[in-house]
Amino acid sequence: MPQTIVFVHAHPDDEASQTSGAMARAAAEGSRVVLVIATGGEHGESPEDLAPGETLKDRRRSEAEQSAAVLGVARLEWLGYVDSGMTGWEQNEHDGAFTAAPVDEAGARLAAILDEEDADIVVGYDWHGGYGHPDHIAVHRTVRQAAELAARRPRLLESTMNRDVMRGFRDAMKAAGMGEDELFDPDGPMDDGNPLGTPQAEISWQVDVSAYVAQRRASLEAHRSQVTDVGMMLSMPPEAFTAFFATEHYIEPGSSEPMRPGWPFGQDASVTVG
């Protein structure tokens, strides 16, 4: 049965790289997909072709709208916070920075959207936002708070990256002849000093989105201003891109079951809690 699913992301383009497959699949299967972005991505890359009077925030909002259209998003909302920058930047504490916002305040803003939508499911991030970015950690805290505050308690899922799978990709690239300086180490320290993502043993769901890889690519292409990060993903050979973006991984807090393939965004999906 179709659901109302609210996906919450830290910056414009995060939806494209992390949950775009599930968003496109859910929309295609008749669910109402809502995208909430916490910040304007003000500390991303600023393109050279900004029009007179156009800000990076303006451009990134426009790109997010294009991405949302590609994915079949029914509603795009902004929490209204400012990009906090990376760990340790002075911007972490600036007025309006998402990471400096009281979790009760941010949670209430998001809970209001959940109530307006009568959301069945809300999707946030794992405990350290995948790679430790302060705004991603703030998304984790905000989504959990909002789920508690919402009048109708929505089911909670958390997007993550499967560290074991990422390690396998690294080994494959090394076997293909890439040098150590070109390889990405998922076990190395990320922005907060922790390894990337989550071990497979702590993940609940592996989601097949292979039928939506083209939409995932189009979603990434919408964020064309972010040349370094998005450009790196789009430069992957087609076979590698398909393999990398054919699955997504989600944690269901409280689940006692090992990771299983399936579709957690349907009404009948459930895991044993214990």
Secondary structure, DSSP 8 states (H G I E B T S, - for coil): ---EEEEEESSTTHHHHHTHHHHHHHHHTT-EEEEEEEE--TTS---TT--TT--HHHHHHHHHHHHHHHHT-SEEEEEEEB---STT-GGGGSTTBGGGS-HHHHHHHHHHHHHHHT-SEEEEE-TTTTT--HHHHHHHHHHHHHHHHSSS--EEEEEE-BHHHHHHHHHHHHHTT--GGG---TTS--TTSS-SSB-GGG--EEEE-GGGHHHHHHHHHHTTT-HHHHHHHHTS-HHHHHHHHSEEEEE-TTB-S--EES-TTSTT----B-
